[in-house]
Amino acid sequence: MEIVILGGSRQAGRLAADAIEKLVRHKPDAVLGLATGSSPLPVYDELAARHQQGLDFSRTSGFALDEYVGLPEGHPESYREVIRREFTNRVNIVPENVHGPDGTAEDIPAACAAYEHAIAAAGGVDLQLLGVGTDGHIGFNEPGSSFASRTRIKSLIEQTRRDNARFFDSLAEVPHHVLTQGLGTIMAARHVILLATGAQKAKAVRDFVEGPVAAICPASILQFHPHATVLLDEAAASALKLADFYRHTYENKPGWQGL
């Protein structure tokens, strides 16, 4: 796991966009794992700007991390709509190549199995964007999630519902259930980039970067990933014991290694 401490969210967004641009130019049909929430927004802004300068996404495809259960199609806070609004409508990805779990399906287990099959049929995710919750969740894999889990339905804990209430008119409107890629699904991506900014994420960052690998902190599984990059601002990194070591390592990293 590579830890990179930066000056702010815009720097983190640019660095993540650098990695995505390099991938897309090398592999035009790359498969991107798309996250929602606040953390990836600077990345999407940067990629949209680079598209205006000629970066071509016409052959890429995207798979969303998760989706609320029960929100009607077209609801502005469904993750399919958020990803369209924040990213895919701003570049030239073919709409049919952007996929998400079906939170309106009558047969939820079958929809989850179909989503896993679609990811596999696309060749797997080349680069997965992630944020992290204040309780250490990634995707909607809440504390206690199985490290072997695949796409499935999950109940949201109240802290996550309160964290997400800012996107709705009231807490009562936040769904209680979601479909999410499992930790096993996320770990199958060839490169994972996790972004975390702000002091409210400092404890979660400390726990998953320097704490034990344990189900109580789902993001800690990334310690086992062969190519995981964690992009932090100073506030999110403020509880790390080895912060100076991470800074030194990144500042002296050979240029040929890339991100």
N, C-alpha and C positions, 0 to 999 in steps of 0.2 A: 504494500500500500504506500503510495507516494503522497506526502502531505505538503501542500503548497500554500504558504501564507502570503496574502496579497493586501494591497491598500484598501480595497473596497469591492463592491459587487460588480462594478463596471469592468474592473480589471479581471475579475474572475470570469465574467461573461466573455470578454475578448479571448482569454486563454482557452476556454472551452470551445469557442467558435473557431479558433485556430486549429484545434484538433479535428473538429468536424469538417472544416474546409479541406484540410489535408487528406482526410479519409475520402471525401466525395470526389476530389480531383483525382485521387489514385484509383478509386473504385466507384465509378458513377452510379452503379446500381446498389450502393450501400443501403443497409437496413438500419434505420435509426430507432432507438427506443426513446419515446417522447414522454416527458414528465410534465405535470402541471404544478400549480402553486406559485409562490413568489420567487423561489430560487432560480428557476430556469429562464425567467423573463429577460434578464440582460443578455442571455445567450441568444434567444429568439430575436431580440432587437438587433443584435450584431449580425446575425445570419441574414435577416431581412435587408439590412444595409449592404451586405456583401453581395446578395442576390442582385440588388440594383446596380452593382458594379460588375456583374457578369457571372457570379457563381451560379451554376446550373444544377437544379434539383430535379430535373424532369424524369430522371431514371431512378431516383431514390424511392424508398418506401419507408413508412413509419408505423410503429406499433405503440399505442398508448399503454402506460403502466396500469391504469385502473379506470373505473367508472362507477358512479353512484348507481344503486339499484332503485328503480322506481321513478326516476325523473323522466318525463316524457321526451320523446325525440324533439330536438330543437330548443330544449330548455337552456337558457343562457349560461347556467352554471353546470350543465353536464360537461364532463371532461372532453367529450368529442367536440362540443362547440367551443370550449376554451382553447383547445389546441388549434382549431380552425382559425379562431379570431386572433390568437397571439402569434401563430407561426405559419401554418400551412397555407392560409389565404394570402399571406404576404410574400410567398415565394411561388415557384412553379412546379411544386409536387402535384402529380396527377391525383385528384381527389379519391379515385378508386384505389389508390395505393396507400391510403392512410386508414389504419384499422384500429378498432378499440373493442374491448369486451362489451357484450350486449347486455346492458343493465335492464332492458325491457323484456328480455326473453321469458317465455313461460317455463321453459325447461332450463333452469340455471346450470345444473351440472353438465348438460349437453353443450350449452353455449360456452362454458369454460373449456371443455375438452376441444371444441372446435377452434377456440382461440389459440390454444397450445399447438394444435395441428397447423394452423395458419402460420404461426411463427416458424415452426420447423420447416414447412413447405417453402418459406421464403429464404431459407438457408441460415436462420438464426440471426440474432441481433448483433450487428457489428459494434455499435457504440450506444450505450444506455446512459441517458441523463437521469440523475436522481437528486432529490432534496432529502432532508432528514427531518423528522418530527421532533418536537421537544422531548418526547419519550423514547426517541431512538428508532421510530418506525421508518421503514423505507417502502415505497409504494404505500399500500395500506396494510402491511404486515405488522400488526400491533404486537406489543410485548407478549411473549409466549408462543409466537408463531413457529411452526416447524421449519427447520432449516432445509428440509427436503420438499417443502410445499410447492405446488404448481398453481396455476390460475384457479381461483375459487372464490366463493362468497365469504365475506368477513363482516363481523359486527364491529362498529366503531366504538371505542371507549369515549367517555364524555369529554375528556381533555381534547381529543382530536376534533370532536364535534364543536367544542367551544373555539378551538383554533381556527376552524373553517367557517364559523358563523359570520366572519367579516365579509364573506363573499355572498351572503344571503341577507334578506331583510330582517330575519330573526333566527335565533337558535332553533326554534320549533320547526323551521323549514329545512334544516340540515337532515338529510336522510340518516337512518341508523345502520344501513348496510351498504356495502360496496362489493364490486368484483375487482380483484387485484391479481396481477402477476404474483406468483409465489416467490419466496426467497430462492428456491431452486431454479425457477425461471430466470430471475435476475442474475444469478450466478453463472448462467450459461452464456450470457453476453460476453463477447470477446474483449471489450473494454468498457469499464464503468467509470463515469465521471460524476462525482457527487459534489454539489455546491452547498455551502452553508454560510450564512452571514448573520451578524447580529448577536448581541450578548445573550439573547434568550436561547440560542442554540449551543452555548458554550458547554453546558453540562453534558448534553447528548454527544457532542463532538468528543469531549474527554472520554466518555464512557465507551464509545465505539472505536476510537482510535487507540487508546492506551489501556482500556479496561479488558477484562476477560471476554472471551467469545462465549456468549450466553444468550439464551432465548429471551431473557428479560430486556435485552438491548438488541433488537433484530439487526440493526446496521453493523453490529460487530462481526457478522459473518463475512463482511468484506475483507477482514484480515486474511481470509483464506483465498481471496480472489487473485489470480495471477497477474492481472493488470487493472488495478483500481487506483484512480487519481482523486484526491480530495482537495478541493479548492476552497479556501477559507479567507475571511477577512480577519483583521486583528481582534475584533470583538469575539467572534466565534472561536478563535484560537486561544483566548485569554486564559483558559483553565488547563492547557496542555503543559505537562511538566517538561517535555522535550521540545518546546517551541523553538528555542535557539538552535538546536540540532537540525530541525526541519528547515529552518531558514538557511543555515550554513550549507546543508546538503543541496538545496535547490539553487542557491547562488553559485555553487561550484559544480553543478551538473554538466557533464559533457554535452555539447550542442547536438551531437549526433543521436542522443537518446530520445529527443523529442518528449512529448507529454505522455 
